[in-house]
Amino acid sequence: MKLIKVLLFVLLLFYGSPSYAKELSTRAMVSLVHSIEPLAMQYGEGNIKAYVFVDPKCPHSRDFISMIHDNEKMRSIYRYYIFFYELKRFNSHKVIGTIYSASSPLQKTLEVMVGAKEIEPLTSISPVIEEQIGKIESVASEIGIKKRPYLIIAKEWD
C-alpha cells in the first residue's frame, strides 16, 4: 500500500501540472541546475541524480521530504539535490535563510520538514546566504517552476 502511495505521488509530480513549467527539455533544465548544484543539500547515496525544489512550509514539500526520509530504498537509488525555493504565500524566506545558515542544513531541514520542529527564524540573513538563495531563485524562475515540490530526474547522457 505504501508503494502505491509513493507511485501515485511521483506520478502526480511528473504529470500533475505540465502546463506550469516552461517548455524546456530535461537536458536543458539539468544544464541550468548544474550551475547551482554546489548549493544543494545532498540526501541519499544513489547513482541517479534527482533535483528537488521545495518550500519548508509547504505541506506537499514536507510530505515529499518525509517520503524520502522514510524510504531507504529511494535514497539508495537516487541522490537528491535539495534546493529551497520559496512559495510566496508561505512567506518562508527567513526560514529558508535560517536553515541554510545552520551548521548542518540537511539535518535542520529534516528536523523542520520531517520532525515538524518549529524554528525561530533569524532576524537577518547573511549576504552570502542571500546571494545563494538568489541564485537558486534565478535558476528556478528560468526553468519555470511554479509548484512545490518540483522534481527533475537527471539521467546521464552519452
KEKE-3310 file (N, C-alpha, C; in steps of 0.2 Angstrom, whole numbers, plus 5000, padded with zeros to 4 digits):
npx = (5004:5010:5019:5011:5006:5017:5021:5009:5011:5023:5019:5010:5018:5026:5016:5005:5005:5009:5008:5013:5027:5040:5043:5055:5068:5072:5086:5090:5085:5092:5105:5104:5102:5114:5123:5120:5121:5132:5126:5116:5108:5113:5105:5104:5112:5112:5115:5108:5104:5093:5085:5077:5065:5059:5048:5050:5039:5028:5016:5015:5028:5034:5028:5034:5048:5048:5043:5055:5064:5059:5060:5072:5076:5073:5083:5094:5094:5092:5101:5097:5096:5093:5085:5079:5065:5056:5038:5028:5016:5018:5027:5041:5054:5064:5064:5070:5082:5087:5088:5098:5108:5112:5123:5123:5114:5106:5102:5095:5085:5078:5074:5065:5056:5053:5052:5044:5048:5047:5056:5065:5066:5080:5084:5091:5098:5113:5123:5130:5122:5110:5114:5116:5103:5096:5103:5098:5084:5084:5088:5077:5067:5070:5069:5055:5048:5034:5026:5028:5032:5045:5052:5066:5073:5088:5096:5111:5119:5125)
npy = (4994:5006:5008:5010:5022:5030:5028:5035:5048:5051:5050:5061:5071:5071:5072:5079:5094:5099:5110:5121:5122:5129:5126:5117:5105:5091:5089:5102:5109:5102:5106:5120:5118:5113:5124:5128:5117:5115:5122:5114:5103:5088:5072:5055:5041:5036:5033:5040:5056:5067:5082:5092:5104:5113:5120:5125:5127:5122:5110:5099:5098:5095:5082:5076:5076:5069:5057:5053:5052:5042:5031:5020:5013:5022:5032:5025:5022:5035:5051:5064:5081:5094:5109:5125:5134:5147:5148:5161:5163:5157:5164:5161:5165:5169:5158:5149:5155:5154:5140:5137:5144:5136:5125:5112:5111:5101:5092:5101:5104:5091:5090:5101:5098:5085:5081:5091:5102:5117:5132:5146:5160:5168:5185:5193:5188:5182:5191:5182:5170:5175:5178:5165:5160:5169:5165:5152:5155:5162:5152:5143:5151:5153:5140:5139:5135:5133:5126:5117:5101:5101:5091:5085:5073:5067:5059:5051:5057:5052)
npz = (5000:5004:4994:4983:4986:4985:4972:4966:4971:4965:4951:4951:4953:4941:4931:4935:4933:4920:4912:4919:4919:4910:4892:4892:4889:4898:4898:4896:4907:4917:4914:4917:4931:4935:4937:4950:4958:4968:4978:4984:4996:4999:4999:5001:4993:4980:4962:4953:4949:4957:4956:4968:4971:4984:4997:5014:5022:5015:5014:5005:5000:5012:5014:5003:5007:5019:5014:5006:5017:5025:5016:5013:5002:4991:4994:4991:4978:4972:4972:4980:4977:4985:4985:4992:4987:4988:4990:4988:4996:5008:5014:5018:5017:5027:5035:5026:5024:5038:5039:5029:5035:5045:5055:5050:5037:5030:5041:5049:5040:5039:5053:5053:5042:5042:5056:5060:5068:5075:5071:5076:5066:5059:5062:5053:5038:5032:5019:5010:5011:5007:4994:4989:4990:4981:4968:4967:4966:4954:4944:4946:4942:4929:4924:4926:4937:4946:4956:4971:4978:4966:4954:4946:4937:4933:4921:4915:4901:4885)
capx = (5000:5014:5022:5006:5006:5024:5020:5004:5014:5028:5015:5007:5024:5028:5010:5000:5004:5014:5007:5016:5034:5042:5044:5062:5069:5075:5093:5091:5084:5098:5111:5103:5103:5121:5126:5118:5122:5136:5122:5111:5109:5113:5102:5104:5118:5111:5119:5104:5103:5086:5085:5071:5064:5054:5047:5050:5032:5023:5014:5017:5035:5036:5026:5039:5054:5046:5043:5062:5067:5056:5061:5079:5077:5073:5089:5099:5093:5093:5105:5093:5099:5088:5085:5074:5063:5050:5032:5027:5011:5020:5032:5046:5061:5068:5065:5075:5089:5089:5090:5104:5114:5113:5129:5121:5107:5102:5099:5090:5079:5075:5071:5059:5051:5050:5051:5039:5051:5047:5062:5064:5069:5085:5081:5094:5102:5120:5123:5132:5116:5105:5116:5114:5095:5095:5105:5093:5078:5085:5088:5071:5062:5072:5066:5048:5045:5028:5023:5032:5039:5046:5057:5069:5077:5094:5100:5117:5118:5132)
capy = (5000:5012:5008:5013:5029:5033:5029:5040:5054:5053:5052:5067:5076:5071:5073:5083:5100:5100:5117:5126:5123:5131:5120:5116:5098:5089:5091:5110:5110:5099:5111:5126:5117:5112:5130:5129:5110:5115:5125:5109:5099:5081:5067:5049:5039:5033:5035:5044:5062:5070:5088:5094:5111:5113:5126:5121:5127:5119:5103:5094:5098:5091:5075:5073:5075:5064:5050:5051:5051:5035:5026:5019:5011:5028:5035:5020:5023:5042:5056:5070:5088:5098:5117:5128:5139:5150:5149:5167:5163:5154:5169:5157:5167:5169:5151:5146:5158:5151:5133:5137:5146:5131:5121:5106:5112:5095:5090:5106:5103:5085:5092:5105:5096:5078:5081:5096:5106:5125:5135:5154:5162:5173:5192:5195:5183:5185:5192:5176:5166:5179:5178:5159:5160:5172:5161:5146:5158:5164:5146:5140:5155:5152:5134:5140:5132:5137:5122:5113:5100:5101:5086:5084:5067:5068:5053:5053:5056:5050)
capz = (5000:5004:4987:4979:4988:4983:4965:4965:4972:4959:4945:4952:4952:4934:4926:4938:4931:4915:4909:4923:4918:4903:4888:4892:4889:4904:4897:4897:4914:4921:4912:4921:4938:4936:4940:4957:4961:4974:4984:4986:5001:4996:5003:4998:4990:4974:4957:4949:4952:4957:4959:4971:4974:4990:5002:5020:5025:5010:5016:5000:5001:5018:5013:4999:5010:5023:5010:5005:5023:5027:5012:5012:4995:4987:4995:4989:4971:4970:4976:4980:4977:4988:4985:4994:4983:4992:4988:4992:5000:5014:5017:5021:5015:5033:5037:5022:5026:5044:5038:5025:5039:5051:5054:5046:5034:5029:5047:5051:5035:5042:5059:5051:5037:5044:5063:5061:5073:5074:5072:5076:5060:5061:5061:5047:5034:5029:5012:5007:5011:5002:4987:4987:4989:4974:4963:4966:4964:4947:4940:4947:4938:4922:4922:4926:4942:4950:4961:4975:4976:4959:4954:4940:4937:4928:4919:4912:4894:4882)
cpx = (5004:5018:5017:5006:5012:5023:5015:5007:5019:5024:5012:5012:5025:5022:5005:4999:5009:5013:5011:5024:5035:5043:5052:5063:5072:5083:5094:5090:5090:5104:5110:5105:5110:5125:5125:5119:5126:5132:5117:5113:5108:5110:5101:5111:5118:5115:5115:5103:5096:5086:5078:5071:5058:5054:5046:5043:5027:5022:5016:5024:5037:5034:5032:5046:5053:5046:5050:5065:5065:5058:5069:5081:5077:5080:5095:5099:5095:5098:5101:5097:5094:5089:5079:5072:5056:5044:5029:5021:5012:5025:5038:5053:5066:5069:5070:5082:5092:5092:5097:5110:5116:5120:5128:5114:5103:5099:5094:5084:5075:5071:5064:5054:5049:5048:5046:5041:5050:5054:5061:5069:5074:5082:5085:5098:5108:5119:5125:5126:5111:5107:5115:5107:5093:5097:5100:5086:5078:5085:5081:5066:5064:5069:5058:5044:5040:5025:5029:5029:5039:5053:5059:5074:5082:5097:5106:5117:5125:5136)
cpy = (5006:5013:5011:5020:5033:5034:5034:5047:5056:5054:5059:5073:5077:5074:5077:5090:5102:5107:5122:5127:5125:5125:5119:5108:5097:5090:5098:5112:5108:5104:5117:5124:5115:5118:5131:5122:5111:5118:5120:5106:5092:5076:5060:5047:5036:5036:5039:5050:5065:5076:5090:5101:5111:5119:5122:5122:5124:5112:5098:5093:5094:5084:5072:5071:5069:5057:5048:5049:5044:5030:5025:5017:5017:5031:5031:5021:5030:5046:5062:5076:5092:5106:5120:5134:5141:5150:5155:5167:5160:5159:5165:5159:5167:5162:5148:5149:5155:5144:5133:5140:5141:5128:5115:5108:5106:5092:5095:5105:5097:5087:5096:5102:5089:5078:5087:5101:5113:5128:5143:5156:5168:5180:5195:5189:5186:5186:5186:5171:5169:5178:5170:5158:5163:5168:5155:5149:5159:5158:5143:5144:5154:5145:5134:5136:5136:5133:5119:5107:5100:5096:5085:5078:5067:5061:5055:5052:5055:5056)
cpz = (5000:4997:4982:4980:4985:4975:4963:4966:4967:4953:4945:4951:4945:4929:4929:4935:4926:4912:4913:4921:4911:4899:4887:4892:4896:4904:4898:4904:4919:4920:4916:4929:4940:4939:4947:4961:4968:4980:4987:4992:4998:5001:4999:4995:4983:4968:4952:4952:4952:4960:4961:4973:4978:4994:5009:5024:5021:5013:5011:4999:5007:5017:5009:5003:5015:5020:5008:5011:5026:5022:5010:5005:4990:4988:4992:4981:4968:4975:4975:4981:4979:4988:4988:4989:4986:4988:4992:4997:5007:5018:5021:5020:5022:5036:5033:5023:5033:5043:5034:5030:5045:5049:5050:5043:5032:5036:5050:5046:5038:5048:5057:5047:5039:5051:5065:5067:5071:5076:5072:5071:5063:5059:5055:5044:5032:5022:5008:5006:5006:4995:4984:4985:4982:4968:4962:4964:4956:4942:4940:4942:4931:4920:4922:4931:4946:4956:4965:4978:4969:4958:4947:4941:4931:4927:4916:4905:4891:4880)
residu = (MET:LYS:LEU:ILE:LYS:VAL:LEU:LEU:PHE:VAL:LEU:LEU:LEU:PHE:TYR:GLY:SER:PRO:SER:TYR:ALA:LYS:GLU:LEU:SER:THR:ARG:ALA:MET:VAL:SER:LEU:VAL:HIS:SER:ILE:GLU:PRO:LEU:ALA:MET:GLN:TYR:GLY:GLU:GLY:ASN:ILE:LYS:ALA:TYR:VAL:PHE:VAL:ASP:PRO:LYS:CYS:PRO:HIS:SER:ARG:ASP:PHE:ILE:SER:MET:ILE:HIS:ASP:ASN:GLU:LYS:MET:ARG:SER:ILE:TYR:ARG:TYR:TYR:ILE:PHE:PHE:TYR:GLU:LEU:LYS:ARG:PHE:ASN:SER:HIS:LYS:VAL:ILE:GLY:THR:ILE:TYR:SER:ALA:SER:SER:PRO:LEU:GLN:LYS:THR:LEU:GLU:VAL:MET:VAL:GLY:ALA:LYS:GLU:ILE:GLU:PRO:LEU:THR:SER:ILE:SER:PRO:VAL:ILE:GLU:GLU:GLN:ILE:GLY:LYS:ILE:GLU:SER:VAL:ALA:SER:GLU:ILE:GLY:ILE:LYS:LYS:ARG:PRO:TYR:LEU:ILE:ILE:ALA:LYS:GLU:TRP:ASP)
# end
